[in-house]
């Protein structure tokens, strides 16, 4: 799933569940559930591109999610909580990044990479993006 999608789900949860003790673990769990849904992403793991291009694409994806989440929820969720929820929603991907960028093939980076590889269900365009968009839209509609 795109990191922007994860961030928007996290931002929606921040609005829906103001208690961090409940929302943070749920948010983290929803990352993995979201990846179980057939989805399209930027294929940062399996496409031949430079590490700089991978970093740039990944940061643009994550940053887009943060910007959209802030824009949508800035007036209804305290900024520190909103930022924490959006970061937590992307945390497994951030933990996997050193495995790909620095070739750190040791725990916790290799462990999260193995877990995420088992859970990801990819689907090509357009349907992989359609399903992902519908899930994010449902969270946004319910929370806005």
N, C-alpha and C positions, 0 to 999 in steps of 0.2 A: 504494500500500500504506500502511496506517496506520503512523505513526511508532512506535507501540508494537510493532507487528510487527517492524519493522526493528531496534528495540532488543533484542527478545528473540532474534532471530537473531544479532545481534552478541554478546550475552551468552553464547549457546550456543557460538559460535565461540571466545570467550575461554576457556571450559572445555575445549573440544576441542583447541585449538591454543595452547599456552602461549607460543609464540615470537611476539612482536609483529612481527618482520620478515616472517614468513610470513602471520600472521593479518590484519594491517591492510590490505594490498592486496587480499587475498581478500575481506575484509569489505566493502570499498568496492565491489568488483566485484559482490558479491552484492546490494548495494542495487539496482543497475540490473537484474540478473537477476530479482530479486523484483518489480520494477515491470513487467517484461515479462509476468508471469503475470496473467491477468485477475483483477482485484481491485476491491474496494469501498474507498472512503476517505471522508473528511469533505467532499469536494468544496470545498476551501478556495479553489480557483481560479475556479470557474464559477458559484457560487451568489451571489445578491445578498444580502450581509449586511455589516454594518459591519466596518471593519478591526479594531476592538476585539473584536468577536465572533470574527472569524477568528483573531486572536492568542490569545484565550482558549481556543478549541477546539484550536488547534494545540499550545499549551503543555500543555493537559490531556492530549492524546493522547501527546505526547512524554514527559511526566512519568509517565504511567501505565506506559509501557514501562520507564522507568528504575526505578520502584518495583518492578515485577514482576521485572525482571532482578536487582535487588539482592536481593530476597526469595528468589528461587530459587537464586542463585549466591553469596551473601555468604560462605558457609563454604568454598567450594571455589575461588574466584578472588580474588586480591588486588584490593582495592577500586579502586586507581588504574588497574589494567589493565582491570578490568570497566567502569569509567566511560569510559575511553578507547575501548574497543570499542563500547560502546553509542552514544557520541557519533559515532564514525566511521561507524557503520551508518546514522545519520541525516544525515550531513554534506551530501549533495547537497540535501536538503530545507532545511537551515539556510542553505545558500548561495543557494537560490532565494528564500527569504523576503523579502529586501530588494526584490526585483523587484516583489513583490505588495504589500508593506506600505508601502514608501517610494516606489514607482514608479521605482526605479532601473533604467532601461532602458539599461544599458551593461555591458560585460564586467567581471567574470566572471558577474555576476548574470543578464544577458540570455542569455549563452551556456549556462549550466546550465539555465535555463528552457527554452530551445529543445531542448536535448538530452533533458531529462526529458519534455517534451511529446511528443516522437517515441517515447519508450520506454514511456510509460504505456499500459497496456491496462486500461481500466475495465470493470467488470461490476456491474450493479445487485444489490441485495439480493434474495434471500438468497445466491445463488451466488457473488457477489463476495466475500462474507465467509466463506463455506464454504471456498473454495479457499485463501484467505489463512490461515485457521485451520488447515487441514490441513498446509500448508507449515510454519508455525510449530510446530505440534505435532510434526511429524517431527524438526525440529531439536532441540526440547526433549527428546523421548523418546530421541534418540540421545545427547544430552549429559548427561542426568541419570542 
